[in-house]
């Protein structure tokens, strides 16, 4: 893991601000979903992408009842 040397304090609502330089370099835009993972004593944030629950692809995925499903898997459900 690479250290950025940036330190931020948690506010009274439990929020932190991600520096604009990091957001730009990682392609994180306003309102982008971030996944939160815990690994031992570390909190890991990852930009979330919608993936198909059946095959795991990120291509042509749309929402179906709160889950991602790609066009290919959607078509195979109707077969």
N, C-alpha and C positions, 0 to 999 in steps of 0.2 A: 504494500500500500504506500502511496506517495503522499508525503506531508506537504500541505500548501503554506503552512506557517500562519494561516488565518485563524483567529479566535473570535468567536461570537458568544455573547451571553444569551441565556434563555430568559425571555420576558415573563411577566407575571401570569400570562396565559399559556405558557409552555412553548412559545414560538421562538424560532430563530430566523434570521435573515440570511439567505444564501447570497453571497456577493455577486454582483452583476458579471464580473469577469468569469466566475465559475459557471454561471447560468449560460453565458454566451458560448463558452468553450465546450459545454456539454449539450448545447442545443435545447436548453430548458426554457420554455416560454411561460408567460403568465397563464395560470390555470391548468398547466400540464399536470397530469397525475404522477405522483411519485410513490413507488413501493417502499415500504419500510421493513427492513430485516434486522434481526438481532443475532449477533454471532459472538458468543461468550460475553465480553464486556463492551462490545462495539455496536453502534447503531449504524446501519448502512442504508443509504438512500439510493434508489435506482429509478431512472425515468421509466415509467410504466408504458408498455405498449400493449395494445389489445391483440391477443392471439386466439386462434381457434382452439376450443376446448377439446376437440377430437384429434386434430393432427398437429397442432402447435404452430402452424404457419401464421405470418403476419400479413400475408397478401390477401386483399379483397375480403377483409373481415368486417362483419357488421354485428350489431347487438341483437340478440334474440333472448328475451326474458332475462336480461341482466348478464348474459354470457356471450362470449365471442364465438361466432361460427363463420367459417369461410364459405364462399360461393360453392366450391366443389363439394364440401361435406353437406351443405344444405341441399344440394341437388341429389346427393346419394341417399339422403333421408327419404326423398320422395320416390325413389326407385323401388 
